[in-house]
Amino acid sequence: MVSPLSNARFPVPLEWGVPPGADAVPPARRLVMAILREWEVPLTDDALQEVELCASEVIANALVHTKERCVVTVRRRAGRVRLEVADRCPELPHRERDAESTGGRGLLLVEALAYAWGWYPAEVGKVVWFEYLDTSEAPCPTHGWGTAQNLNSLCEVA
């Protein structure tokens, strides 16, 4: 069997189900990071740590609040990496700003660290997502046909 991780010229979205329970968060987070390393996503070490933290937060939110399986999708396109977590809970995500609250600060972290984040309704439930930008001068997946910055300039013209 050929793995899309090692075979795709441009990374294809990868999606998998995460079983319910807080103990499923660390393996899901490690898989997200393994995908980013395999795809050679040009992020600084700090940005990679931030992606790891944000991934933990949105995956944990889905699992803890729904107590059901969630689906994680990792995408890479147009100089961005995007992580989406789909769950079956129709309750909208909210950021807790109450200083006395013992939880609810995860999305505040995601909002502070990620380039962009949000949510949208799904057929059943919702999808919470966040994005990080690639490092602008890092090699792009064209394997030497230009830098990401040059490729972005071409995309703006097209």
GIDA-V318112 format. One record per residue. N is the residue number from 0. RES is the residue in three letters. OMEGA is omega in whole degrees, -180 to 180 (* if undefined). D_LAST is the distance of its C-alpha to the last C-alpha in Angstrom with 1 decimal. Layout:
# GIDA-V318112
((N;RES;OMEGA;D_LAST) (N;RES;OMEGA;D_LAST))
This chain:
# GIDA-V318112
((0;MET;-180;36.6) (1;VAL;-179;33.2) (2;SER;176;31.7) (3;PRO;178;28.0) (4;LEU;-175;28.3) (5;SER;-172;28.9) (6;ASN;-174;27.1) (7;ALA;176;23.6) (8;ARG;172;20.9) (9;PHE;-175;18.7) (10;PRO;175;21.1) (11;VAL;178;21.9) (12;PRO;176;23.3) (13;LEU;-175;27.0) (14;GLU;177;29.5) (15;TRP;177;33.2) (16;GLY;178;36.2) (17;VAL;-178;38.2) (18;PRO;-180;41.9) (19;PRO;177;43.6) (20;GLY;-179;45.4) (21;ALA;-180;44.7) (22;ASP;178;45.5) (23;ALA;-177;42.3) (24;VAL;-178;40.1) (25;PRO;178;40.6) (26;PRO;179;39.8) (27;ALA;178;36.6) (28;ARG;179;35.6) (29;ARG;178;36.4) (30;LEU;176;34.2) (31;VAL;-178;31.2) (32;MET;178;31.8) (33;ALA;178;32.4) (34;ILE;-180;29.1) (35;LEU;177;27.3) (36;ARG;-180;29.4) (37;GLU;179;28.8) (38;TRP;-178;25.0) (39;GLU;178;25.4) (40;VAL;-177;23.5) (41;PRO;176;23.4) (42;LEU;176;25.6) (43;THR;177;28.5) (44;ASP;178;32.0) (45;ASP;180;32.3) (46;ALA;178;29.1) (47;LEU;177;30.3) (48;GLN;178;33.6) (49;GLU;177;32.0) (50;VAL;180;30.0) (51;GLU;179;33.3) (52;LEU;179;35.1) (53;CYS;177;32.6) (54;ALA;178;32.6) (55;SER;-177;36.4) (56;GLU;-175;36.5) (57;VAL;177;34.3) (58;ILE;179;35.9) (59;ALA;178;39.3) (60;ASN;-178;38.8) (61;ALA;-177;38.0) (62;LEU;-175;40.9) (63;VAL;-175;43.5) (64;HIS;-179;42.9) (65;THR;-174;42.7) (66;LYS;178;45.0) (67;GLU;176;42.9) (68;ARG;172;40.4) (69;CYS;179;36.7) (70;VAL;-180;33.5) (71;VAL;176;31.2) (72;THR;175;27.6) (73;VAL;-180;25.6) (74;ARG;172;21.8) (75;ARG;179;19.2) (76;ARG;173;15.5) (77;ALA;176;12.8) (78;GLY;-179;15.4) (79;ARG;168;18.1) (80;VAL;-175;21.2) (81;ARG;175;22.6) (82;LEU;179;26.2) (83;GLU;176;27.4) (84;VAL;-180;31.1) (85;ALA;174;32.3) (86;ASP;-175;35.9) (87;ARG;-178;38.1) (88;CYS;180;39.4) (89;PRO;-180;38.4) (90;GLU;-177;39.5) (91;LEU;176;36.7) (92;PRO;177;36.1) (93;HIS;180;37.8) (94;ARG;-180;38.2) (95;GLU;179;41.8) (96;ARG;180;42.7) (97;ASP;-178;46.4) (98;ALA;-178;48.1) (99;GLU;-177;50.8) (100;SER;179;48.7) (101;THR;180;48.9) (102;GLY;175;45.4) (103;GLY;-179;42.1) (104;ARG;-178;40.5) (105;GLY;-180;38.1) (106;LEU;173;35.3) (107;LEU;176;36.0) (108;LEU;180;35.3) (109;VAL;179;32.1) (110;GLU;-178;31.1) (111;ALA;-172;32.2) (112;LEU;-173;30.6) (113;ALA;175;27.3) (114;TYR;179;24.0) (115;ALA;175;24.0) (116;TRP;178;26.3) (117;GLY;178;27.4) (118;TRP;173;28.7) (119;TYR;-180;28.4) (120;PRO;176;31.0) (121;ALA;179;31.2) (122;GLU;173;33.3) (123;VAL;179;36.2) (124;GLY;-175;35.9) (125;LYS;174;32.8) (126;VAL;174;30.1) (127;VAL;-175;30.0) (128;TRP;169;27.0) (129;PHE;-179;25.9) (130;GLU;171;23.0) (131;TYR;176;23.0) (132;LEU;172;20.2) (133;ASP;172;20.1) (134;THR;-169;21.7) (135;SER;-177;19.0) (136;GLU;-178;20.3) (137;ALA;177;21.4) (138;PRO;180;20.5) (139;CYS;-175;17.6) (140;PRO;176;18.2) (141;THR;176;16.7) (142;HIS;174;20.3) (143;GLY;-180;20.1) (144;TRP;179;16.8) (145;GLY;176;16.0) (146;THR;179;16.7) (147;ALA;180;15.2) (148;GLN;179;14.6) (149;ASN;-180;12.7) (150;LEU;178;10.6) (151;ASN;178;10.0) (152;SER;178;8.9) (153;LEU;180;6.3) (154;CYS;180;5.1) (155;GLU;180;5.6) (156;VAL;-175;3.8) (157;ALA;*;0.0))
